[in-house]
C-alpha cells in the first residue's frame, strides 16, 4: 500500500515536472522571440545610422572637392547631363553647355572614380548669364569680370568667380535656377512650390535608400528634374533620408575669400 502511494506520488510529480517544463519552454520561446525582434530592430537602427553617416561623409567629400575646383578654376563644375551619368562635365567647345544647370555630379572631371549607378549624386549649379560681364552671374563659366587683361596675375581666376557670386546674390529668387526650400524649422516647410527660400550657388544631393518604396532613391522634395533641394539643415526622416550640401552665393564667396591663394 505504501509502495503504491509512493508510486502514485512519483507519477504525479513527474507529470507536474513535465507540465512545468512545457510552460517554461513556452516562456523561453516568447522571450527568445522578443530578444530576436529587439536585436533585429537594433540592427536596423544601427545599419540605417551607418548609411546616413556614410552619406554625410560622401556629401562632405564632394563639397570639399567642388570648392577646391572653384578655387583653382574660377568657376563651378558643369553638371553631367547624360542620361545614366558618364562622370564628365557637359561641355561644348570647352564651356558649360547652355542651359545645363542640373544633372549628375561630374565625378571623373573632378578626379574621382564614378560610383555605381545607385550611389551617384545629383548636382545643380546657379546660372544667370548677362551680356554685361560686370553683371554676369553664370557660375559654371570662367569669364573675366573684374577688368584684368590677359597676362595679368588675376586674369580669369577665382576673383572673377567671387564677382559672379556677388552678382548672383542680388539676382531675384527664381525657381528656374538652383534654389533651396525650407528645413521644417526656422526656414519653414519643406515644399519647393510653396516655400522657395533662397538661391543656391550649388547643391549636391546624395540619396540613400528608397524607404518609401516609390521606386526612386531620391526622396521628397527631390526629383530628377527639379532645381530645388531641401535646406542642408533639414532633419533626415524615415521616408526622406537624402543628404544635402549646399551654399548660397554669399556663403561660397565668403569661403573663397578666406581661402584665396
C-alpha positions, 0 to 999 in steps of 0.5 A: 500500500505504501509502495503504491502511494509512493508510486502514485506520488512519483507519477504525479510529480513527474507529470507536474515536472513535465507540465512545468517544463512545457510552460517554461519552454513556452516562456523561453520561446516568447522571450527568445522571440522578443530578444530576436525582434529587439536585436533585429530592430537594433540592427536596423537602427544601427545599419540605417545610422551607418548609411546616413553617416556614410552619406554625410561623409560622401556629401562632405567629400564632394563639397570639399572637392567642388570648392577646391575646383572653384578655387583653382578654376574660377568657376563651378563644375558643369553638371553631367547631363547624360542620361545614366551619368558618364562622370564628365562635365557637359561641355561644348567647345570647352564651356558649360553647355547652355542651359545645363544647370542640373544633372549628375555630379561630374565625378571623373572631371573632378578626379574621382572614380564614378560610383555605381549607378545607385550611389551617384549624386545629383548636382545643380549649379546657379546660372544667370548669364548677362551680356554685361560681364560686370553683371554676369552671374553664370557660375559654371563659366570662367569669364573675366569680370573684374577688368584684368587683361590677359597676362595679368596675375588675376586674369580669369581666376577665382576673383572673377568667380567671387564677382559672379557670386556677388552678382548672383546674390542680388539676382531675384529668387527664381525657381528656374535656377538652383534654389533651396526650400525650407528645413521644417524649422526656422526656414519653414516647410519643406515644399519647393512650390510653396516655400522657395527660400533662397538661391543656391550657388550649388547643391549636391544631393546624395540619396540613400535608400528608397524607404518609401518604396516609390521606386526612386532613391531620391526622396521628397522634395527631390526629383530628377528634374527639379532645381530645388533641394531641401535646406542642408539643415533639414532633419533626415526622416524615415521616408526622406533620408537624402543628404544635402550640401549646399551654399548660397552665393554669399556663403561660397564667396565668403569661403573663397575669400578666406581661402584665396591663394 
